[in-house]
């Protein structure tokens, strides 16, 4: 089976690209012949070439409106939008030529915000899959489909159009629930036999992820500041992640405002997050709109207690755990005060008190989010599409 995959960017640290690489590795082992399309020759492009995976770079942009955050953005909005449409139109014809040569069975776009694969699939009467990982307009990315979200949603129900949603909530949000050409497949995180648990935890709290407003980092700092006032020996907060310089500056300002520079440690982007999870007293996931919540599942695989904002993808993981085990697999919160209470209790109580919860969480993630199950479910869906 030959599949063309289309990625929105080449960022190695992005959750969608991490999930794609996990999926691709599993599918190649099962005989899939891939051709990966990327918008530049950085990051993942280099990685794929090193692994001898066929890869083509075309120049294209996401099919969403340009940002209009600053005065400069607003002045350049129309020229940027016209340029984006022109670039994507050219890329569509280039992809059409590439597809005719490669002769794929399916075109699989790894996100919902890139549409050149959809147009080429329509022209060639091939099945096209949208891998929906975004809420669009409400999550951290603030993506707004052009010309409108309503029109974009109609593309999901066109002939030969299929969707894979990474949570049930995303399926509902994108109006695909109950639709015969839509399915829910959770991301694969790690191999089922790769769980770990470190008995000797270190006294620190952990945040992992992009430094973006919608990821909840600022609200976490607010809660952490209140927690520090309520407890004699607060645990330090280690922040592992990357962000735009402008927003990182805002974080530094907030830390200095609370006089917490000695307590909140900004680690930057890290390649050793598994070790950070295993040693941490707890991971806090304050994200307001989490498509799936890869970080939550990663932490659970690595034996880390999770304290998470009870909404969207994070909530669905917690609910899945309670449905499977009959008990909670993490500490939920919906208000800043509840988060402060959780941080206080975790600090005052030995980690051993949460061992049962941690082990329940590991049981759930190995059952639902293993890489083996992930690639098999994708392959089964490919066969389902081609058979129907």
N, C-alpha and C positions, 0 to 999 in steps of 0.2 A: 504494500500500500504506500502511495506517494502523497506526502502532505506538504503544502506550502504554509509556513508559519510567518506571521507578520507581528513584529514588536514595535511598540510606540517610542522606545528610546533604547540606549545601550548602557544605562546606568547599572553597574554591578550590584549596588547596594539596594536597589528597588525590590520591594516585595513581589511585584508581579513578575519581574525577571527571574528572581530566585525560584519562584514556583514553576516558571516555564522551564528552567534548566533541569529541575527535578523531574518534571513530566517528560521532557525530551530524552533524558538519559534512560528512563525506564522504557519508553516507547522504542528507542533504537535497539535496545536489548531484545525487544519482541518483533523486530523485523521491519519497523517503519523506516521508509526512506524520506528524510526531511530535506527541505530547502528553506533556510531561514532568511527573511527579508528584514533589514534594519535600516534606520535613517542616517547612519554615519559609520565611520570606521574606528570607533573608540570602544572601550569597555568590552562588552559581550562579543562584539564583532571579533576582536583580537582573540578572546578566549575560545570562541567557536572555531576559528581558523587554526588555532594551536591544536585543537582536538580533531582536526580534519573533518569537521562537519560543514557541508556545503552552505555557503552564506553569501548573500548579495547585498550590497549597500546601494540604496536609492535615496534621493533627497525628497523627504515628505514631512509633513507636520500633522499633529493631531487635528481632527476635524471638529475643533471647538473654537469659540470666539477667543481672540487675544485678550490678555489681561488689561484692565483699565484702572490700575491702582494709583498711578501717579498722573500728574498733569501731562508729562511727556507721553505716557501710555495713551491717554485720551486723545491727544493731538495726532498720534500716529495710528490710532485704532483702525480707521478705514483703510489706509495704505497697507497696514499689516494684514488685515483680513483679506484684501484683494490679492496680496502676494501669497498668502497661505493657500487660497483657493487655486491660484495659478500653479503653484508648485505641486499641489496634490493632483491637479488634473494631468500635469506632465508625468508624475510618478505613476498614475493609473495606467497610462499608455505604455510606459516602460514595464510595469508589472505584467500587463497583458501580453507583451512580447515574451517576457521571461516565462510566464505560465504556459504559453503555447509550446515553448521548447521543452519545458520540464514535464508537462502533461500530468498534473496532479489529480488525485481522486477527490481531494477535499482542500479547501483553503481555510485555514484556522487563524483568526486574528486574536492575539493574546489579551486584548482589552476591548472595551466597547467604544473607545474614543477615536479609533483609527478606522477609516471606512474605505480605503483604496482596495482592500481585499474583497470587500462586499461587492463593489462595482465590477471588478474583474470577474468574480464568480457569477454575477448576473449575466455578464456578456458571454461567458463561456458555458452557461447553464450547469455550473458545478455547485455542489453543496458548500455553503459557507457557514462557519461557526463563529459567533461572537462569544468570547470568554469574558463574561461580565464580572468585573472586580471592583467597580466604582459606583458610588451613589450619584455622582455628577451634580455639581452645583451646591451640595451641602457638605461634602467631606473636605478633607484638607486641600485637595487639588483645586476646588472651585472651578470645575470644568462645566461649561455651558455649550451643549451641542448646537451647531448651526445647521440649517436656519432656525430650528426649534426642537425642543425635546420631544414634543408630540409627534413631529414628523419622523424623528429618529426612532422612536418606539415602533412606528409602523414598519420600519425596515426589518425588525425582528420577526415579523409575521409574513414577510414576502416569500414567494416560492423559493424553495431550496435554502431557506435561511433557518438557522438553528442557534440556540443559545445554551451555554453552560454557565450557570450562576454558582458562585462559590459559597453562597449561603441561601437559605430559604427566604431570609429577610430581603436580600438583594433581588431575588426573583420576584417577590411581591412589589418591591419598590419600582422595578422596571416593567411592571405590568405583564410578566411572563408566567405567573402562577396559573396553573390549570391549562396551559397551552401545551399541545401535544409535542411540539418541536422544541421544548425546553426541558432541561434537567438540572438537578443540583448535584454537584460533585465538589466535595470539600478538598482544599489543597492538601497535597502530601508534604509532610514536614521532614520526617526522618524515618529510617528503617525501623520496623517494629521491634527489632532486637537491639536497638541502640540507646535504650533508656539508661539513665545514669542517676545516681543519688550520692551526694557528698555528705557524710555524717558531720564533718567538722566545718560547720558554716562560719562565715566571717561576719562581724557586726557592721553590715552596711545595707542600706536600701538601694534599689536599682531602678533606673528608667532606661529603656532601650528603644530607639526609634528615631525618626526624623524630628528635627526641631522645627515644628510648625505649630501655629496657633491652634488648628483643629485637632492636633494630637494631644492637646490638653496640658502641655508642659507648664504653661503659666499658672493654670489653676492648681497644678500639683505643687508648684513652689509656694503659692498662697497657703495651701493646706499644710505643707511642710513647716512653714514659718509658725503657724499656729501650734502645730505639734511640738515644735521646739520650746514654745512658751509653757507647755503643759507638762513637760517631763524633764527630769533632772539631767539625765545623760542621753540625749537624743542620738540616734544612729546617723552617721553621715549619709547623704544621698549622692550616689554616683550616677552621672548622666552620660550614657553612651549613645552618640548619634551625631548626625551632621545636619546643617541647616544653612540657609542663606545668611550672608554676613549681617544684613540689616536686622534680621530677626534674632540672630545670635547676640547682637548688641543689646537688643531689648531684654533678653534673658539676663545678661550681665547686669544691666541696670536694675532689674527687679531683685536680683540676688544682693546687690550692693545696698539697695533700699532697705532690705530686711537685715543687713549686716550679717549675711550668712556665707561669705566667701570662704570661710574656713570649714563650712559644713557641706556645701553643695560643690561637688567636684565634677567639672566638665571634662570628660575623657576624650571627646571627639569620636570619630568613626573608629570602630574596633573590629578586628578580625577574630578575636578570641571571646566572642559573646557566650559561647557554650560554657567556658570556664567561669565567666562572670555570673551566669545563671546558677551554676552548681554551687558557688560559694556564697551567693547572696542570701541574706535573711529573708527577703521578699522582693518580688518585682511588682511595681505599680504600673498599671495600664490605664491612663486617664483619658484616652482618646474618645472624642465625642461621636465620631462616625467611623467605625472600623469595618472595612469591607469584609474581612474574614477574621483578622487578628492573629497573624502568623506569629508574632512575638509571644502571645499568650500560649500558643501550642508549643513553641520552641522551649519556653521556660518550663512547661510541664514535663516535656520529654526529659529535660535535664534536672528534674527533681527540685524545682524552685516553687515556693509558695507564691501564688498570684493574688494580688488585690486589684480588682478591675472595675471600671465604670460600667454599670449594668445597662448597656444599650447596644444595639446593632449586632455586629459580628461577635463581639466579646460576650454579650448576653446569650447569644445563640450557643456558643461553646459551653457556657455555664449551664444553660438549660439542657443541652444534650447530655452533659455529665450527670445532672440530677435525674434525668429520665432513665439513664442506663444503670445508675448505681443506687438511686433512691435517696442520695445525700448530696450535699454541696461538694464541689471539687475546687472551690476558690472562695475568696472573700469578696462579696459584692458591695458596691456603694452607689448611691445616687446623689448624695449631697456632700459638700465639703466637710461638714461635721462628722458624717459617717466615716469618711476617709481618715480624718484625724483620729477617730476612735480606733479604727483598725490599726493604724500605725502605732498608736500607744499600746494596744494589747499585744501586738507582735513583738514590740520592744520589751515589754515587761514579762512575757511568757517565753519559756524555752522553745526552740524550734521543734523539739520532740513532741510538743503538744499538737503540732500540725502534721505529724508524719502520716497519719491515716488519710488526711485530706490530700496530701501530696501524692501518696500511692494510688488513691482513687483516681486522681487526675491522670496519672501515668497510664492506668488501665484504660481510661477513656480515649486518650490521644493515640495510643497504639492500636486501638480498635477502629477509630474513625479516620485518623489522619496519617496513616503510614504511607510511605512512598510506594510500596508494593501495591497497595490497594488503589492508590491514586492513578498510577499508570494503567492498571488493568481496567479501571472504570472508564478512563478516557478511550482506551482501545475498544472496549465493548460498545461505547457510544458511536465510535466511527463505524463499526460493523452494523450497528442498528441503522444508522443513516444510510449507508450504502445498500442495505438490504431492503429499505423501504423507499 
